[in-house]
Amino acid sequence: MGYIKEKFKVKADELNAEVKDLLKNHGATKIEDVTLAQVYQGMRGITGLVTETSLLDANEGIRFRGYSIPELREALPKAPGGAEPLPEGLFYLMLIGELPGEADVQYISSLLGRRSHVPNHVFDAIEALPISTHPMTMFTVGIMALQTESVFAKAYAEGTNKKDYWSYVYEDTLNLIARLPRIAAYIYRRKYKNGDHIQPNGMLDWAGNFAHMLGYSDEAFRELMRLYMVIHADHEGGNVSAHTTHLVGSALSDPYLAFAAGMNGLAGPLHGLANQEVIKWILQMREELGGGMPTKDEIAAYVRKTLSEGKVVPGYGHAVLRKTDPRFTAQMEFAKAHLPNDELVRIVWMVYETVPPILQELGKVKNPWPNVDAHSGALLVHYGLVEYEFYTVLFGVSRALGVLASLCWDRALGLSLERPKSVTTEWMKLFVNGKVEASAE
């Protein structure tokens, strides 16, 4: 069944035993209290999920299986002559919980290459949409069309043992991750390059081949895609795309259905769509300021104008982080190495120096620092990928690594159908006045 799949099964059996022991001995332990405000304000900060693949710390940033992004950039295997980590290595780490060797990464690369064929009816479904359709809509339609290939759905319909669910979810996960770059690149070439499609290159790694199919042969752009796919892959389980994939998967919807749902969440302006909002804001600022390189004073004035109009500065602030996003820092380091004199990148850096102090003046902003979206657009524009509506699709291809690895763990651990309790505002009023008691269910 493949040595990585076998290794995953061993790890899953070990963790299953630990979880059963935890539940047996500590199942009644209370983790935390929940306030009425948290219930109304998006369940913010409530510990209610288990996600094995990554953990987000407000002060340290994201850690994948305990490793920070700087550590991963150093430790994960790289393409020959490359400096950035291969996403296949991060997928292995999230799935198995151990750093991979070169052979592990090469094995996953070849596995994904062999599974990357996309049936023609998927392209037909995308072609049926108007060319004006947003790329994320095309992307989710392509994923849904690909659902006909679900191994899990077929096995479940035939009545497979629930102890084997994980195995079929694993197969779907590998197949889906393998095929997503082909679907995404097809959408890009259809919408922006007159349908001039580029066939896959089986000699390239997963992200390198994605860059190739998009139409970019520059090795530096391939390196950017490797970095981009790594830093966007996961952000623990509470964000919209991860939580939605987990939630829909908990109903035993197959990985295609669950991931498509997650991508519809990613398409929201408060989640993945934010990366296109950043570049729009910067380009609009530069245009209103007369073009060229603005001064810090001009940027500061424009930021204050944006805030005075009741708008936010896109790319700044984060629901959890209370420091500069390490994903922003990784992209800044990439830019310093590959394109330090790019004008748009230099504006991003000037905004970075200007915005936090202004937001701190307001006294209401818990995190005035940039997140991952604040930098990514400028890098993509430098290499010619200027179609910012497509940026969220890039995010989606990357996010598949984390949320689908996590879905494998959901089924391996036999996690239950997610079904939190809800109440009405009338109930809340009665509760705060001591007229009803909270249910233990």
Secondary structure by P-SEA (a helix, b strand, c coil): ccaaaaaaaaaaaaaaaaaaaaaacccccccccccaaaaaccccccccccccccccccccccccccccaaaaacccccccccccccaaaaaaaaaccccccaaaaaaaaaaaaaaccccaaaaaaaaaccccccaaaaaaaaaaaaccccaaaaaaaacccccaaaaaaaaaaaaaaacaaaaaaaaaaacccccbbbbbcccccaaaaaaaaaccccaaaaaaaaaaaaaacccccccaaaaaaaaaaaacccaaaaaaaaaaaaacccccaaaaaaaaaaaaaaaaaccccccaaaaaaaaaaaaaaccccccccccccccccaaaaaaaaaaaacccccaaaaaaaaaaaccaaaaaaacccccccccccccaaaaaaaaccccccaaaaaaaaaaaaaaaaaaaaaaaaccccbbbbbbcaaaaaaaaaccbbbbcc
